[in-house]
Amino acid sequence: MNTDDLRLLPWRGPDGQRAYLSTDDPNGFLSRLADNLEAAQLKTGADVLSYASRMLDDPDVSAGELRYAARRLAECLADALRVAESRGDRL
C-alpha cells in the first residue's frame, strides 16, 4: 500500500497493523477524532513523565513501582513517536 497520501492514525487496526486514513478533509469526523486522541496521548505522556520524575526522587519507591512507571513511559514514548511521525508526514 502506498502511504504517501494517507494519514497515520494514532490507533492500530483490528489486526494490530498500522491504521491509515485517506481523506482530503482535515475537519472530517475521523480527522478530528485522530487530532483529539493525539492531544490526549501527548497529555497523558506529560502526566506520566511528571509522575515518574517524582518517583525517581523518592528513595522509598519499590522496584516494582519503577518497572510499572518504566512500562507506562515506554507506552507514552511509542505514542509520542507515532504522533510525531504522523504530523511529520503531513508537513
Stockholm file with secondary structure:
# STOCKHOLM 1.0

chainA/1-91         MNTDDLRLLPWRGPDGQRAYLSTDDPNGFLSRLADNLEAAQLKTGADVLSYASRMLDDPDVSAGELRYAARRLAECLADALRVAESRGDRL
#=GR chainA/1-91 SS CCCTTCEEEEEECTTSSEEEECCSCTTSHHHHHHHHHHHHHHHHHHHHHHHHHHHHTCTTCCHHHHHHHHHHHHHHHHHHHHHHHHHHHTC
#=GC SS_cons        CCCTTCEEEEEECTTSSEEEECCSCTTSHHHHHHHHHHHHHHHHHHHHHHHHHHHHTCTTCCHHHHHHHHHHHHHHHHHHHHHHHHHHHTC
//
